[in-house]
Amino acid sequence: DIYNKIYDEDNESYIRLFNNLAYNHYFMKDYEKAIYYYKKMIPLNILYKGTLSSETARNYENLGYSFRSLGLQDSTIKYYIKCSEIYEHLNTVKPGFWYDIGLYYFKSDPDTALFYFNRYNQATVDSEEGSLINSAPSFYNTALLYQNRGDYYNSVDNFKKALNLYSAGYGSKNKELIGTIENIADIYTDIKEYDSALVY
């Protein structure tokens, strides 16, 4: 009410107010109200900060998190893509979005899924730690997509990368590790490279 008496509704000061309200509602698990305030921020951030600003990107990012908390996947990915495109414009790498987008499109649009998984995988290669939290499943999913295309050599290459990460992270008794080994052996058998199949 105080803001309404002092400022016009499109005043820049509302950005901070709406952000604080959204933030508090989010952590109170009132995600719908958080979304309401994050959405009210968008035109103000665009007006005062710019369409391709880091503030607008974070606005979209927070909307994505809020929709994800409600289990609304379509809206989550919509805003992940929006913020990801702005971050890319700003040369800011946030690969976690690429993994989630890849998963979203895995069944409905394999080409798009492959594009985002490969971007995530490259970020893994480029990261100082040598891997990211979803690196092994990302390489695994990439391998499955190549396998479904009949691109067996790229499939095996990605299965092997997943295998190395699963081995490093979980040891020799992990079920994902065993499944990856079986997939590699199956592909070598299918392409009649029997000596390689026997190795696995």
C-alpha positions in Angstrom: 0.0 0.0 0.0 2.8 2.4 0.8 4.4 1.7 -2.6 1.1 2.3 -4.3 0.8 5.7 -2.7 4.4 6.8 -3.5 5.2 5.1 -6.9 3.4 4.5 -10.2 2.9 0.8 -10.8 5.6 0.7 -13.5 8.2 2.3 -11.2 11.6 0.5 -11.0 11.3 0.3 -7.3 8.7 -2.4 -7.7 11.4 -4.8 -9.0 12.9 -5.1 -5.6 9.5 -5.3 -3.9 8.2 -8.0 -6.2 11.5 -10.0 -5.9 11.4 -10.0 -2.1 7.7 -11.0 -2.1 8.4 -13.8 -4.6 11.5 -15.0 -2.7 9.6 -15.2 0.6 6.6 -17.0 -0.9 8.9 -19.5 -2.6 10.6 -20.5 0.6 7.3 -20.7 2.3 6.4 -23.2 -0.4 3.7 -20.9 -1.8 4.9 -21.4 -5.3 1.8 -20.1 -7.1 2.2 -16.7 -5.3 5.9 -16.7 -6.0 5.1 -17.2 -9.7 2.6 -14.4 -9.5 5.3 -11.9 -8.3 8.1 -13.2 -10.5 5.8 -12.7 -13.5 5.0 -9.1 -12.4 8.8 -8.5 -12.4 9.3 -9.5 -16.1 8.0 -6.3 -17.8 9.8 -4.1 -15.3 13.1 -6.0 -15.7 12.8 -5.7 -19.5 12.0 -2.0 -19.3 14.7 -1.0 -16.8 17.4 -3.7 -17.1 17.0 -4.9 -20.7 15.7 -8.0 -22.5 19.1 -9.6 -22.4 20.2 -8.5 -19.0 21.4 -10.8 -16.2 18.4 -9.6 -14.1 15.9 -10.7 -16.7 17.7 -14.0 -17.0 17.5 -14.6 -13.2 13.8 -13.6 -13.3 13.2 -16.4 -15.9 15.4 -18.8 -13.9 13.4 -18.2 -10.7 10.2 -18.7 -12.6 11.5 -22.0 -13.9 12.4 -23.2 -10.4 9.0 -22.2 -9.1 7.2 -24.1 -11.9 9.4 -27.0 -11.3 8.4 -27.0 -7.6 4.8 -27.3 -8.7 5.7 -30.2 -11.1 4.7 -28.2 -14.2 7.3 -29.4 -16.6 6.2 -27.6 -19.7 6.4 -24.2 -18.0 9.6 -25.1 -16.3 11.4 -25.9 -19.5 9.9 -22.8 -21.2 11.7 -20.5 -18.7 14.8 -22.6 -18.5 15.2 -22.1 -22.3 14.6 -18.4 -21.9 17.2 -17.9 -19.2 19.6 -20.2 -20.9 19.5 -18.2 -24.1 20.2 -15.0 -22.2 23.0 -16.5 -20.2 24.6 -17.7 -23.4 24.4 -14.2 -24.8 26.1 -13.0 -21.7 28.8 -15.7 -22.0 27.7 -17.2 -18.7 27.6 -21.0 -18.7 24.9 -22.7 -16.6 24.9 -26.3 -18.0 22.4 -27.7 -15.5 19.6 -26.2 -17.6 20.9 -28.0 -20.7 20.7 -31.4 -18.9 17.1 -30.8 -17.8 16.0 -29.6 -21.2 17.6 -32.7 -22.8 15.7 -34.9 -20.5 12.5 -33.1 -21.3 12.9 -33.6 -25.0 14.3 -37.2 -24.8 11.2 -39.0 -26.1 9.4 -36.2 -28.0 12.2 -34.6 -29.9 15.4 -36.7 -29.9 17.3 -34.2 -32.1 16.8 -31.4 -29.6 17.5 -33.6 -26.7 20.8 -34.7 -28.3 21.7 -31.0 -28.9 21.3 -30.1 -25.3 22.9 -33.3 -23.9 26.0 -32.7 -26.1 26.2 -29.1 -24.8 26.1 -30.4 -21.3 28.7 -33.0 -22.0 31.0 -30.4 -23.5 30.6 -28.3 -20.3 31.6 -31.4 -18.4 34.8 -31.7 -20.4 35.5 -28.0 -19.9 34.8 -27.9 -16.2 37.7 -27.7 -13.8 36.5 -30.7 -11.8 36.3 -32.8 -14.9 32.6 -33.7 -14.4 29.3 -32.2 -13.3 26.6 -33.7 -11.1 24.7 -35.3 -14.0 27.6 -36.1 -16.2 27.4 -39.9 -16.2 23.6 -40.0 -16.9 24.0 -37.3 -19.6 26.6 -39.3 -21.5 24.5 -42.4 -21.0 21.4 -40.7 -22.4 23.5 -39.3 -25.3 24.6 -42.8 -26.1 21.1 -44.1 -26.1 20.0 -41.4 -28.5 22.9 -42.2 -30.9 22.1 -45.9 -30.6 18.5 -45.2 -31.6 19.8 -43.4 -34.6 21.9 -46.3 -35.6 25.1 -44.2 -35.0 26.8 -47.0 -33.1 30.3 -45.6 -32.9 29.2 -42.4 -31.3 26.9 -44.4 -29.0 29.8 -46.6 -27.8 32.0 -43.5 -27.3 29.4 -41.9 -25.1 28.7 -45.2 -23.2 32.4 -45.5 -22.5 32.5 -41.9 -21.1 29.5 -42.7 -18.9 31.2 -45.9 -17.8 34.4 -44.0 -16.7 32.3 -41.6 -14.7 30.2 -44.3 -13.1 33.3 -46.2 -12.2 34.9 -43.2 -10.6 31.9 -42.1 -8.8 30.3 -45.4 -7.6 32.7 -48.2 -7.8 32.3 -51.6 -9.5 29.0 -52.7 -8.1 26.7 -49.9 -9.3 23.7 -51.1 -11.4 24.1 -48.2 -13.8 27.7 -49.3 -14.3 26.7 -52.8 -15.1 23.9 -51.7 -17.5 26.4 -49.5 -19.3 28.8 -52.4 -19.8 26.0 -54.6 -21.1 25.0 -51.9 -23.6 28.5 -51.6 -24.9 28.8 -55.3 -25.3 25.4 -55.5 -27.1 26.4 -52.8 -29.6 29.7 -54.5 -30.4 27.8 -57.7 -30.9 25.3 -56.0 -33.2 28.0 -54.5 -35.4 29.9 -57.9 -35.4 32.9 -56.7 -33.5 33.0 -59.8 -31.4 36.5 -59.4 -29.9 35.5 -56.1 -28.5 32.2 -57.5 -27.2 34.1 -60.2 -25.3 36.2 -57.5 -23.5 32.9 -56.2 -21.9 
